[in-house]
Amino acid sequence: MLLGTDGDDFHPIAPQEARHRIKHRRFSEARFFSRYFRLSMDSADVSKATVEGLLNAIQSPDNFIQELGALESQGVILDALDQLLAEEIPTPENPSPLLAKLIDWWEERLLGRETSWLDHARDDLLLRLCEVVLGTRRGHDRLTMLQGALSRSKGVFSIQKLVLHEQKRGRERQKSNELDRAGLLDESDEKILCDDLSERILKRFRDAPLEGRSNEVEACFWAMHSGGSHRRKIGEELLRSPWGMVTLLRGTLGRFGDLTTVGELRTVGHWISEMIEIETLYKEASCRSTDLRELDPKLDEWLNTLQRIRGIDGNR
């Protein structure tokens, strides 16, 4: 959803209205207001020529990524993407090469550090850009384009965000009882994509040392809920290292906060057991508690919750 601003209070406005204001550079749009009362632009402003340059580069993936990198170095990447999405973006005949470049460029920015609110804003804009690039393709055709991009890409966390976005759009469309599934994956094709991603996550956890970063936790959490065929293998892999175990605990117990009722404990226990046996996780975490406690002080809280889960339905 494109969020615009309305006056000084920054109230969300309708997407169509936001696009109209941006496209026509209306002075009522907050980002353009001050331009009408001076002779020069702020250094952080993105010119119309820059946005047009991005539009022209869409058909050449390498040029487009180069343009994004330049805008990022200037500190105007968010504004540039926001304005780009207000334009009529031509959908490539074969979007896979551009999607692959976008995924890899995005992946580099998801690795090596924790994410900030600015990163989340960028992620949202990139998701919308991927959605526009894919256009109204649906079902197996959409899956083919996505798989074509994945085969060219080394991404994991960026792909996970894209798949989650596709799933969320499908659920929202179903809740609103919209019969038109243009631009959506079919359920069978979605499962194929989830299996592919689960395999990538498993390989990532095997090939690179884990450090318990937010993207690793999200990937762990997604793998547990996705229904992919590699869930138990991922659980086994996470138990091999201290950070892997912390990632598993953060991605399960750490995501749900305080669990107070038997129903809540049983539900979370069921989800965890789809990746790894509760008893195995409890024993491994207890045996390595000294090392794990240094990585995350919440370990004792998680062990206590696991102990309570073990006591339900004779798990102990």
Secondary structure by P-SEA (a helix, b strand, c coil): cbbbbcccccccccaaaaaaaaaacccccccccccccccccccccccaaaaaaaaaacccaaaaaaaaaaaaaaccaaaaaaaaaacbbbbbccaaaaaaaaaaaaaaaaccccccaaaaaaaaaaaaaaaaaacccccaaaaaaaaaaaaaccccaaaaaaaaaaaaaaaaaaaaccccccccccaaaaaaaaaaaaaaaaaaaacccccccaaaaaaaaaaacccccaaaaaaaaaaccaaaaaaaaaaccccccccccaaaaaaaaaaaaaaccaaaaaaaaaaaaaaaaaaccaaaaaaaaaaaaaaccccc
